Amino acid sequence: AQEPTTQSITINVEDNVINFYYAKRTDLEYTVNYLEKDTNEIIAESKVVTGQTYLQEITEYAIDVEGYVAVDPTSQTIIVKVEGNVINFYYTKRTDLSYTVKYLEKGTDAVLADEKVVGNQTFKSTVTENAIDIEGYNKLDPKEQTITIKVENNEIIFYYEKRTDLEYIVNYLEKDTNQVLADSKTVTGQTYLAEVTENAIDIKGYDKVDPTTQTIVIKVENNVINFYYTKRTDLEYTVNYLEKNTNA
């Protein structure tokens, strides 16, 4: 009510009228809430707008909330009342997100297997992945990882190191027959993809066949070096003719 809020009159025969005047309140407010559909979880800070006029028409729009999609209606209009001026916008979690799994060598970050990309993931959901087997490598801890899906940078990295428990064998064989001419040589404690060089040994009565030096790259299995030999053909013998008992 505007001043004066109290009036006195003297009663006449007619036109006995008292008028009080009013102005709309301008101290009202409204609140905008941003909620997850079905759970009513608050996903962004509420907006409170003060200094509003009674019966004023106001329109609000749903804001962008990371990881969520606004549900229709995304705009709402209300008439300001004395109280209960609330606008609720509802959202659902995004389901178009993805995560990537990488398999790398520790220390070098060399890519050991094609990365795995998994789509259609829901914001804030949890996913678990396990390190895969990669030939020639040992998995390093942690071998299982769980992440919570964010809007971006959803990445799981598993690290590996080369196996160091491998071996290679060196064989010494007669060419064409593959007859074993000397005990094989077994070398343990070898590292995957390491390069090793061996030289053919000397074997009495045999000539080495080229190549007499061989280099191989260590694999998980079947690491074999074969050196081949042929019988010597440059030998000679002597015949002596002696008198019995005198050796003359």
Secondary structure, 3 states (H helix, E strand, C coil): CCCCCCCCCCCCCCCCCCCCCCCCCCCEEEEEEEEECCCCCEEEEEEEEEEECCCCEEEEECCCCCCEEECCCCEEEEECCCCCCEEEEEEEECCCEEEEEEEEECCCCCEEEEEEEEEEECCCCEEEEECCCCCCEEECCCCEEEEECCCCCCEEEEEEEECCCEEEEEEEEECCCCCEEEEEEEEEEECCCCEEEEECCCCCCEEECCCCEEEEECCCCCCEEEEEEEECCCCCCCCCCCCCCCCC
